[in-house]
Amino acid sequence: MYEMHPEPIAGKDELLWHVTSKETNASALCGRPLPPPAPSVSLERPAARERYCSSCMDAVGSAVQHQPRRPAAT
């Protein structure tokens, strides 16, 4: 299972979203260490710009592609 973690970009009204594993959420799938979400990161007011870490998204895509398929229910 995965979670999204916002990282505020210093000096900008911008968030960069990373993906973390629920089992080990101290670092993103891209390898970047992430501190706990700061109380100053308000998700009630959207940032002027939000984007997703491409390395994290690639890691999720790769994990999903390599999961075994479940047999169809009959």
VMD Tcl script that draws the C-alpha trace (Angstrom):
set ca {
  {0.00 0.00 0.00}
  {1.21 3.49 -0.81}
  {0.57 7.00 0.47}
  {1.10 10.44 -1.05}
  {3.32 12.87 0.87}
  {3.41 16.61 0.03}
  {6.72 18.42 0.05}
  {6.45 22.22 0.04}
  {8.92 23.90 -2.32}
  {10.85 26.57 -0.40}
  {10.06 30.11 -1.46}
  {7.22 29.09 -3.79}
  {3.53 28.42 -3.39}
  {4.08 24.93 -4.76}
  {3.83 21.33 -3.59}
  {5.73 18.35 -4.93}
  {3.94 15.08 -4.19}
  {6.02 12.01 -3.39}
  {4.91 8.42 -2.88}
  {5.81 6.48 0.27}
  {5.21 2.92 1.30}
  {3.00 2.58 4.38}
  {5.53 0.12 5.80}
  {8.49 2.50 5.51}
  {7.31 6.08 5.13}
  {10.56 7.75 6.23}
  {11.63 8.06 2.60}
  {9.90 8.35 -0.74}
  {10.08 5.67 -3.40}
  {12.51 7.94 -5.27}
  {14.91 7.62 -2.29}
  {14.44 11.15 -0.96}
  {14.24 11.23 2.86}
  {11.02 12.88 3.97}
  {10.34 14.47 7.33}
  {6.88 14.15 8.87}
  {4.38 16.51 7.22}
  {4.78 19.99 8.67}
  {1.75 21.67 10.19}
  {2.43 24.64 7.90}
  {1.50 22.52 4.87}
  {-2.19 23.31 4.62}
  {-4.03 21.03 2.27}
  {-7.26 22.98 2.82}
  {-6.02 25.77 0.54}
  {-4.63 24.41 -2.70}
  {-1.13 25.46 -3.70}
  {-0.73 27.62 -6.78}
  {0.98 24.68 -8.43}
  {1.12 21.00 -7.57}
  {3.13 18.35 -9.35}
  {4.15 14.74 -8.82}
  {7.66 13.36 -8.45}
  {8.29 11.52 -11.72}
  {10.72 9.06 -10.10}
  {8.10 8.09 -7.48}
  {5.44 7.69 -10.18}
  {7.78 5.50 -12.25}
  {8.41 3.29 -9.19}
  {4.67 2.85 -8.59}
  {4.06 2.06 -12.25}
  {6.82 -0.53 -12.23}
  {5.47 -2.16 -9.04}
  {1.94 -2.35 -10.46}
  {3.14 -3.88 -13.72}
  {5.07 -6.60 -11.88}
  {2.27 -7.69 -9.53}
  {0.84 -11.12 -10.32}
  {-2.62 -10.99 -11.82}
  {-5.47 -12.41 -9.85}
  {-7.65 -15.00 -11.56}
  {-11.01 -13.68 -12.74}
  {-13.95 -14.44 -10.45}
  {-16.42 -16.91 -11.87}
}
mol new
graphics top color blue
foreach p $ca { graphics top sphere $p radius 0.5 }
foreach p [lrange $ca 0 end-1] q [lrange $ca 1 end] { graphics top cylinder $p $q radius 0.2 }
display resetview
